[in-house]
């Protein structure tokens, strides 16, 4: 089947570009002696995770208990849950994942949550490995660096079924800083707090083997920071409009990785006044100030005009756009964009080789 | 099971409010002699559609061929596809739906598409009923009113397997006009163009039995316009922050229908500086300038801070907010918000009675 015969709107992965992206990241990590535990929140797809592992990743980072369940059930190991598991049913679900994938690690940022996890781990009879989630400036989850983190480490060390293994320090605020030098400065400043806390914890007798961080924007910055042991970059597999805007070491477009993922859409209205495609705000992520970018015709801009509709402005189109044409768009922001689809169609050139399922939406498997 | 025991983030439907909403709309339509063909793009849920039909709706409007397939397979009839079916595989899929639900109608706005549909209908040996999609100011799909629409009607009348039955005139630009009187003026102006075109087509011998239009914002405006035969309102079943902002006939909050749908979320970080919930931009629609509104605590505002995270500002909270608390939020925009979930949990008071599946994402069933 040809790509242009697919039902639209749909997600299409260019396998050549995708393979080039994951191989490039793998080579980079190996040559810089940093481990990869890439983030599955980007793709929510077992098949992508398997290929990352095959190229040397030591595990997979996940953002939800549902992602952990899907990856564990598929046989993937070395899982790191980068969000706090607070309350039920999350904690019970985590214990069930532990019985399948005992090396699963989870982050923690609160003593109350340490006690909750200890009670559950004791009841389940498991040993749970934790990383301290450190807020190094993103102002989201995470405990403050320094003394608060040390007190949390002490709480963990008193919990019989919990083992502290390191620190998770995600500088989300640095990932999309525009311009390589500015981004480097932001990441070094943020990660500096993680290094200081690591040293403080070590001086107090705690084991800090792991310092996990990094994004697709800082993959080539963080390994130069002494002490970062692994990267959890995710978006590099697909890329998106947002990452292309941040600029590379040379040039205003970030081209270290190629845009491998597109949304295929059909022109369903074409008149003198209007050109409308069948991909709207249920087909593209809408969380950024910008929309998708057309990848195979230049001189055309896209505007959201409804759940199932986008409007094209043909300013200086590089080719004619006709009713029924199939057009490809680079998603504005890949993570929430992938989340809008049930599968990724895989294409080698223009030939569709098959599709990979994307896991269920939101909380995943029903709780009852 | 209690609502607060559900895995978060999840969609929760308050059944009492939901039933009150659909009963209220049903009573209104009956007393104003207008038919209901409510839009399933809002809910993408067979169980909701069945309840709308049970209360007297003459059919269901759908926005995609996948929605039509799901509704037809579930035995629902009187389907109206409010988007143009252009190109393959849409046209072939439409023919398969016709074999199951022969009274399915589809909109058309282009002579080229008329010819495409005629060829497919002839090959399939079916008679396809069309409505002309009229652009009455939304500037999305739709042919221009007046002569262009008349020419299209003439094309249809020459096509042996196609029958023109009416006009679809959706004034999406009027639906969210703030203030009842301003909204009424906008809708009357828009629908006036549909009435003129209807009269022009009738004078030229075309059958216009159906004039379909209306939104949840104009449900009590459009039936007063002579000639509107049916309403395709959708959002009234659930409501959202956006519709509440448009104002009612009295008062600045639109309260004709009650907010029946909420997203349940867990507080996963609580410290002096920050309060973070596990519902972010994969849990809420992000296509509007505003976020969700907390429904069970006042004096708190929500900000998106990531795919899986939202930050709460506790300005003047009406109660204490603690780690692990489950909080309910009214979605910013219900249609794309529902689209982020696999199921709607149904609650009677605080008791979860079960859940209704939401159909697949995007294009629906795989094309191969």
Interface residues (C-beta under 8 A of the other chain):
Chain A: X1 X5 X6 X7 X8 X9 X10 X11 X41 X63 X64 X65 X66 X83 X84 X86 X87 X88 X89 X90 X93 X109 X110 X112 X113 X135 X139 X140 X141 X142 X143 X144 X172 X266 X267 X268 X269 X270 X271 X273 X274 X276 X278 X281 X282 X283 X285 X286 X287 X304 X305 X306 X307 X308 X309 X311 X323 X324 X326 X335 X336 X339 X340 X341 X342 X343 X352 X355 X360 X361 X362 X363 X364 X366 X367 X368
Chain B: X1 X5 X6 X7 X8 X9 X10 X11 X41 X63 X64 X65 X66 X83 X84 X86 X87 X88 X89 X90 X93 X109 X110 X112 X113 X135 X139 X140 X141 X142 X143 X144 X172 X266 X267 X268 X269 X270 X271 X273 X274 X276 X278 X281 X282 X283 X285 X286 X287 X304 X305 X306 X307 X308 X309 X311 X323 X324 X326 X335 X336 X339 X340 X341 X342 X343 X352 X355 X360 X361 X362 X363 X364 X366 X367 X368
